[in-house]
Amino acid sequence: AGQYSDMLKICQKWEASFGLLEAIAENKSNAYRGLGDMKAAAGEWDRLSKNYPERRQYRVKYADMLRQAGETDRSSRIYDSLLAENPGDAAGIGGTRAPGDRDRDRDRHTRITRCG
């Protein structure tokens, strides 16, 4: 846990100097995940999606992280919103996948980010 706490402190210093950047938020999210705080990990992607609403991949990642945090209702609403914007991307969003299927998660994320 010490390495994740250290990583988080470094990221917070970077963010104070450089502002909200994807690389910093992603590393903060990874640190929170390592510390077992999935809600805070998801929160980093939520901040990105709110600050850069045109970046579809941030909302996808936020929904994925919410699902991992057990917040399936919230994640489903985001997936539904993404589908409403692009109805042809149902396979890319993959709302019917089995929880924890990492290969399909990775594949889905790749397909969605290519569209966004």
N, CA and C of each residue as an Amber inpcrd file, in Angstrom:
protein
   348
   0.8200000  -1.1990000   0.0000000   0.0000000   0.0000000   0.0000000
   0.8590000   1.2560000   0.0000000   2.0760000   1.1530000   0.5170000
   2.9530000   2.3180000   0.5840000   3.2830000   2.8910000  -0.7710000
   3.4860000   2.0110000  -1.7620000   3.8210000   2.5020000  -3.1020000
   2.6620000   3.2820000  -3.7140000   1.4190000   2.8450000  -3.4270000
   0.2610000   3.5460000  -3.9700000   0.0530000   4.8890000  -3.2830000
   0.3080000   4.9330000  -1.9940000   0.2150000   6.2100000  -1.2740000
   1.2540000   7.1890000  -1.7900000   2.4590000   6.6850000  -2.0200000
   3.5170000   7.5320000  -2.5690000   3.1530000   8.0290000  -3.9630000
   2.6210000   7.1250000  -4.7760000   2.2170000   7.4840000  -6.1360000
   1.1450000   8.5650000  -6.1030000   0.2010000   8.4190000  -5.2090000
  -0.8740000   9.3940000  -5.0840000  -0.3310000  10.7740000  -4.6920000
   0.6000000  10.8070000  -3.7560000   1.2000000  12.0830000  -3.3360000
   1.9210000  12.7570000  -4.4910000   2.6520000  11.9660000  -5.2650000
   3.3730000  12.5240000  -6.4160000   2.3900000  13.0860000  -7.4320000
   1.3350000  12.3340000  -7.7040000   0.3280000  12.7860000  -8.6700000
  -0.3530000  14.0670000  -8.2040000  -0.6140000  14.1670000  -6.9230000
  -1.2410000  15.3790000  -6.3910000  -0.3180000  16.5820000  -6.5670000
   0.9880000  16.3850000  -6.3940000   1.9430000  17.4750000  -6.6280000
   1.9720000  17.8560000  -8.0990000   1.9820000  16.8620000  -8.9730000
   1.9670000  17.1480000 -10.4170000   0.7170000  17.9180000 -10.7910000
  -0.4170000  17.4670000 -10.2570000  -1.6820000  18.1260000 -10.5910000
  -1.6910000  19.5750000 -10.1040000  -1.1060000  19.8190000  -8.9440000
  -1.0260000  21.1910000  -8.4340000  -0.1880000  22.0740000  -9.3660000
   0.8000000  21.4760000 -10.0060000   1.6730000  22.2290000 -10.9100000
   1.1310000  22.3350000 -12.3290000   0.5340000  21.2510000 -12.8290000
   0.1670000  21.1870000 -14.2350000  -1.3290000  21.1940000 -14.5100000
  -2.1440000  21.0830000 -13.4820000  -3.5900000  21.0570000 -13.6650000
  -4.0940000  19.6640000 -13.9940000  -5.3340000  19.6060000 -14.4010000
  -5.9960000  18.3320000 -14.6940000  -5.5570000  17.8260000 -16.0660000
  -4.7740000  16.7700000 -16.0640000  -4.3000000  16.1220000 -17.2890000
  -4.6450000  14.6370000 -17.2270000  -4.9170000  14.0680000 -18.3870000
  -5.3080000  12.6580000 -18.4320000  -4.2760000  11.7480000 -17.7700000
  -3.0120000  11.9190000 -18.0830000  -1.9800000  11.0320000 -17.5430000
  -1.9390000  11.0850000 -16.0160000  -2.0930000  12.2700000 -15.4720000
  -2.0680000  12.4070000 -14.0120000  -3.3180000  11.7660000 -13.4120000
  -4.4890000  12.0590000 -13.9840000  -5.7360000  11.4890000 -13.4640000
  -5.7320000   9.9650000 -13.5660000  -5.2000000   9.4380000 -14.6590000
  -5.1380000   7.9820000 -14.8110000  -4.2300000   7.3630000 -13.7540000
  -3.1030000   7.9860000 -13.4900000  -2.2060000   7.4710000 -12.4550000
  -2.8100000   7.6020000 -11.0660000  -3.5330000   8.6970000 -10.8270000
  -4.2320000   8.8290000  -9.5420000  -5.2860000   7.7360000  -9.4060000
  -6.0090000   7.4890000 -10.4760000  -7.0280000   6.4330000 -10.4600000
  -6.3880000   5.0810000 -10.1520000  -5.2480000   4.8030000 -10.7920000
  -4.5510000   3.5440000 -10.5340000  -4.0830000   3.4470000  -9.0850000
  -3.6330000   4.5620000  -8.5280000  -3.2000000   4.5730000  -7.1320000
  -4.3800000   4.2920000  -6.2030000  -5.5030000   4.9430000  -6.4730000
  -6.6940000   4.6890000  -5.6570000  -7.1270000   3.2280000  -5.7640000
  -7.0600000   2.6770000  -6.9610000  -7.3970000   1.2520000  -7.1390000
  -6.4810000   0.3830000  -6.2970000  -5.1890000   0.6940000  -6.3220000
  -4.2240000  -0.0600000  -5.5300000  -4.4880000   0.0310000  -4.0420000
  -5.0610000   1.1460000  -3.6280000  -5.4120000   1.3370000  -2.2210000
  -6.7850000   0.7570000  -1.8920000  -7.4680000   0.2320000  -2.9190000
  -8.7710000  -0.3900000  -2.7020000  -9.9290000   0.5860000  -2.6690000
  -9.7210000   1.8030000  -3.1310000 -10.7730000   2.8220000  -3.1120000
 -11.3050000   3.0170000  -4.5340000 -12.2060000   2.1390000  -4.9490000
 -12.7170000   2.1590000  -6.3130000 -13.5620000   3.4020000  -6.5920000
 -14.2560000   3.9090000  -5.5810000 -15.0620000   5.1160000  -5.8040000
 -14.1730000   6.3160000  -6.1140000 -13.0750000   6.4550000  -5.4040000
 -12.1430000   7.5450000  -5.6940000 -11.4780000   7.3250000  -7.0490000
 -11.1910000   6.0790000  -7.3850000 -10.6100000   5.7610000  -8.6920000
 -11.5720000   6.1840000  -9.7970000 -12.8400000   5.8730000  -9.6390000
 -13.8510000   6.2800000 -10.6120000 -13.9720000   7.7960000 -10.6540000
 -13.8450000   8.4320000  -9.5130000 -13.9760000   9.8760000  -9.4220000
 -12.9850000  10.6320000 -10.2900000 -11.8060000  10.0680000 -10.4870000
 -10.8230000  10.7210000 -11.3600000 -11.3280000  10.7820000 -12.7960000
 -11.9710000   9.6960000 -13.2490000 -12.5130000   9.6780000 -14.6130000
 -13.7560000  10.5560000 -14.7110000 -14.4940000  10.6710000 -13.6220000
 -15.6450000  11.5730000 -13.6020000 -15.1750000  13.0190000 -13.7790000
 -14.1160000  13.4060000 -13.0800000 -13.5810000  14.7620000 -13.2150000
 -13.1550000  15.0330000 -14.6560000 -12.4640000  14.0620000 -15.2510000
 -12.0490000  14.2390000 -16.6380000 -13.2560000  14.3690000 -17.5680000
 -14.2580000  13.5120000 -17.3570000 -15.4260000  13.5460000 -18.2530000
 -16.2050000  14.8520000 -18.1130000 -16.2190000  15.4290000 -16.9250000
 -16.9100000  16.7120000 -16.7290000 -16.1200000  17.8780000 -17.3120000
 -14.8060000  17.8130000 -17.2280000 -13.9740000  18.8890000 -17.7490000
 -13.7590000  18.8050000 -19.2550000 -13.9030000  17.6180000 -19.7970000
 -13.7220000  17.3950000 -21.2340000 -14.8880000  16.5560000 -21.7520000
 -16.1040000  17.1250000 -21.7680000 -17.2920000  16.3350000 -22.1290000
 -17.2530000  15.7790000 -23.5510000 -16.4520000  16.3630000 -24.4070000
 -16.3540000  15.8660000 -25.7740000 -15.5060000  14.5900000 -25.8720000
 -14.8010000  14.2490000 -24.8260000 -13.9290000  13.0620000 -24.8250000
 -14.7090000  11.8470000 -24.3310000 -15.3190000  11.1720000 -25.2470000
 -16.1820000  10.0120000 -24.9880000 -15.4850000   8.9440000 -24.1460000
 -14.2120000   8.7280000 -24.3990000 -13.4980000   7.6590000 -23.7050000
 -13.4280000   7.8800000 -22.1950000 -13.5210000   9.1350000 -21.7410000
 -13.5110000   9.3960000 -20.3010000 -14.8060000   8.9030000 -19.6590000
 -15.9190000   9.0930000 -20.3620000 -17.1900000   8.5990000 -19.8250000
 -17.2330000   7.0710000 -19.8360000 -16.6400000   6.4710000 -20.8470000
 -16.5740000   5.0040000 -20.8960000 -15.7590000   4.4800000 -19.7190000
 -14.6060000   5.0720000 -19.4940000 -13.7470000   4.6330000 -18.3920000
 -14.4370000   4.8720000 -17.0490000 -15.1280000   6.0060000 -16.9180000
 -15.8660000   6.2930000 -15.6880000 -16.9300000   5.2220000 -15.4550000
 -17.6810000   4.8780000 -16.4830000 -18.7060000   3.8380000 -16.3540000
 -18.0780000   2.4900000 -15.9950000 -16.9610000   2.1680000 -16.6290000
 -16.2680000   0.9110000 -16.3160000 -15.8380000   0.8700000 -14.8480000
 -15.3070000   1.9860000 -14.3690000 -14.8340000   2.0370000 -12.9840000
 -16.0090000   1.9690000 -12.0000000 -17.1140000   2.6140000 -12.3360000
 -18.2930000   2.5230000 -11.4720000 -18.7790000   1.0790000 -11.3870000
 -18.7780000   0.3880000 -12.5180000 -19.2000000  -1.0190000 -12.5300000
 -18.2910000  -1.8350000 -11.6130000 -16.9880000  -1.5970000 -11.7070000
 -16.0420000  -2.3150000 -10.8500000 -16.2460000  -1.9760000  -9.3770000
 -16.7300000  -0.7680000  -9.1120000 -16.9980000  -0.3470000  -7.7320000
 -18.3330000  -0.8840000  -7.2230000 -19.0580000  -1.5960000  -8.0920000
 -20.3410000  -2.1650000  -7.6920000 -21.5170000  -1.2410000  -7.9190000
 -21.2930000  -0.1140000  -8.5750000 -22.3620000   0.8590000  -8.8240000
 -22.9270000   0.6360000 -10.2270000 -23.5770000  -0.5130000 -10.3920000
 -24.0360000  -0.9240000 -11.7170000 -25.1690000  -0.0480000 -12.2560000
 -26.0240000   0.4720000 -11.3950000 -27.1040000   1.3480000 -11.8770000
 -26.5280000   2.6150000 -12.5000000 -25.5780000   3.2340000 -11.8100000
 -24.9560000   4.4560000 -12.3350000 -24.1900000   4.1680000 -13.6170000
 -23.4450000   3.0600000 -13.6210000 -22.6790000   2.7410000 -14.8300000
 -23.6130000   2.4540000 -15.9930000 -24.7170000   1.7790000 -15.7400000
 -25.6730000   1.4720000 -16.8080000 -26.2740000   2.7380000 -17.4020000
 -26.5440000   3.7430000 -16.5650000 -27.0720000   5.0030000 -17.0710000
 -26.0690000   5.6850000 -18.0120000 -24.8070000   5.6000000 -17.6770000
 -23.7840000   6.2040000 -18.5430000 -23.6840000   5.4280000 -19.8530000
 -23.6770000   4.0830000 -19.7660000 -23.6510000   3.2750000 -20.9910000
 -24.8670000   3.6030000 -21.8580000 -26.0450000   3.7390000 -21.2400000
 -27.2570000   4.0690000 -21.9960000 -27.1140000   5.4230000 -22.6830000
 -26.5390000   6.3850000 -21.9920000 -26.3190000   7.7030000 -22.5710000
 -25.3670000   7.6210000 -23.7680000 -24.3160000   6.8360000 -23.6230000
 -23.3710000   6.6610000 -24.7240000 -24.0470000   5.9970000 -25.9150000
 -24.9040000   5.0200000 -25.6350000 -25.6290000   4.3530000 -26.7150000
 -26.6230000   5.2950000 -27.3900000 -27.2390000   6.1720000 -26.6210000
 -28.1820000   7.1250000 -27.1950000 -27.4620000   8.0520000 -28.1800000
 -26.2130000   8.3750000 -27.8840000 -25.4200000   9.2190000 -28.7690000
 -24.9750000   8.4690000 -30.0180000 -24.7310000   7.1710000 -29.8710000
 -24.2260000   6.3670000 -30.9800000 -24.8560000   4.9760000 -30.9070000
 -26.1130000   4.8360000 -31.3730000 -26.8410000   3.5660000 -31.2490000
 -26.1480000   2.3860000 -31.9140000 -25.3150000   2.6180000 -32.8790000
 -24.6230000   1.5260000 -33.5580000 -23.4750000   0.9530000 -32.7690000
 -23.2010000   1.4840000 -31.5900000 -22.0410000   1.0460000 -30.8140000
 -22.4070000   0.1020000 -29.6660000 -23.5340000  -0.6010000 -29.7850000
 -23.9640000  -1.4930000 -28.7090000 -22.9160000  -2.5460000 -28.3950000
 -22.3030000  -3.1160000 -29.4120000 -21.2750000  -4.1320000 -29.1670000
 -20.0580000  -3.5130000 -28.4900000 -19.7490000  -2.2870000 -28.8400000
 -18.6060000  -1.6120000 -28.2330000 -18.8120000  -1.2900000 -26.7760000
 -20.0380000  -0.9580000 -26.4130000 -20.3320000  -0.6490000 -25.0140000
 -20.4610000  -1.9380000 -24.2170000 -21.0980000  -2.9370000 -24.7670000
 -21.1440000  -4.2610000 -24.1530000 -21.8420000  -4.3170000 -22.8240000
 -22.9910000  -3.6900000 -22.6810000 -23.6870000  -3.6750000 -21.4040000
 -24.1560000  -5.0300000 -20.9100000 -24.1270000  -6.0530000 -21.7680000
 -24.5910000  -7.3650000 -21.3250000 -23.4520000  -8.2910000 -20.9370000
 -22.2480000  -7.8180000 -20.8990000 -21.1090000  -8.6720000 -20.5780000
 -21.1470000  -9.1370000 -19.1250000 -20.4520000 -10.2050000 -18.8740000
 -20.3560000 -10.7210000 -17.5110000 -19.3790000  -9.8520000 -16.7260000
 -19.7260000  -9.4700000 -15.4800000 -18.8090000  -8.6750000 -14.6720000
 -17.4780000  -9.4050000 -14.4960000 -16.3900000  -8.6570000 -14.5690000
 -15.0790000  -9.2330000 -14.3390000 -14.4240000  -9.8370000 -15.5680000
 -15.0690000  -9.7760000 -16.7080000 -14.4900000 -10.3410000 -17.9180000
 -13.5090000  -9.3350000 -18.5010000 -12.2590000  -9.4190000 -18.0650000
 -11.2560000  -8.4060000 -18.3990000 -10.9470000  -8.3410000 -19.8880000
 -10.9250000  -9.4900000 -20.5670000 -10.6150000  -9.4660000 -21.9960000
 -11.6880000  -8.7060000 -22.7640000 -12.9370000  -8.9630000 -22.4460000
 -14.0170000  -8.2540000 -23.1240000 -14.0400000  -6.7910000 -22.7120000
 -13.7270000  -6.4920000 -21.4660000 -13.6420000  -5.0940000 -21.0370000
 -12.5990000  -4.3540000 -21.8710000 -11.4260000  -4.9540000 -21.9940000
 -10.3390000  -4.3220000 -22.7300000 -10.7370000  -4.1330000 -24.1990000
 -11.3440000  -5.1540000 -24.7860000 -11.7790000  -5.0790000 -26.1770000
 -12.8450000  -4.0070000 -26.3530000 -13.7990000  -3.9600000 -25.4370000
 -14.8700000  -2.9720000 -25.5040000 -14.3040000  -1.5730000 -25.3980000
 -13.4040000  -1.3610000 -24.4600000 -12.8110000  -0.0420000 -24.2680000
 -12.0680000   0.3830000 -25.5310000 -11.3510000  -0.5280000 -26.1520000
 -10.6210000  -0.2210000 -27.3770000 -11.5760000   0.1990000 -28.4880000
 -12.6640000  -0.5270000 -28.6610000 -13.6120000  -0.2010000 -29.7340000
 -14.2890000   1.1390000 -29.4880000 -14.6380000   1.4360000 -28.2530000
 -15.3250000   2.6940000 -27.9660000 -14.3870000   3.8760000 -28.1540000
 -13.1620000   3.7620000 -27.6810000 -12.2530000   4.9000000 -27.7890000
 -11.8850000   5.1720000 -29.2390000 -11.9310000   4.1910000 -30.0960000
 -11.7090000   4.4340000 -31.5280000 -12.8340000   5.2840000 -32.1040000
 -14.0410000   5.1360000 -31.5540000 -15.1870000   5.9130000 -32.0460000
 -15.1810000   7.3310000 -31.5120000 -14.5810000   7.5300000 -30.3270000
 -14.7050000   8.8270000 -29.6720000 -13.5100000   9.6720000 -29.8280000
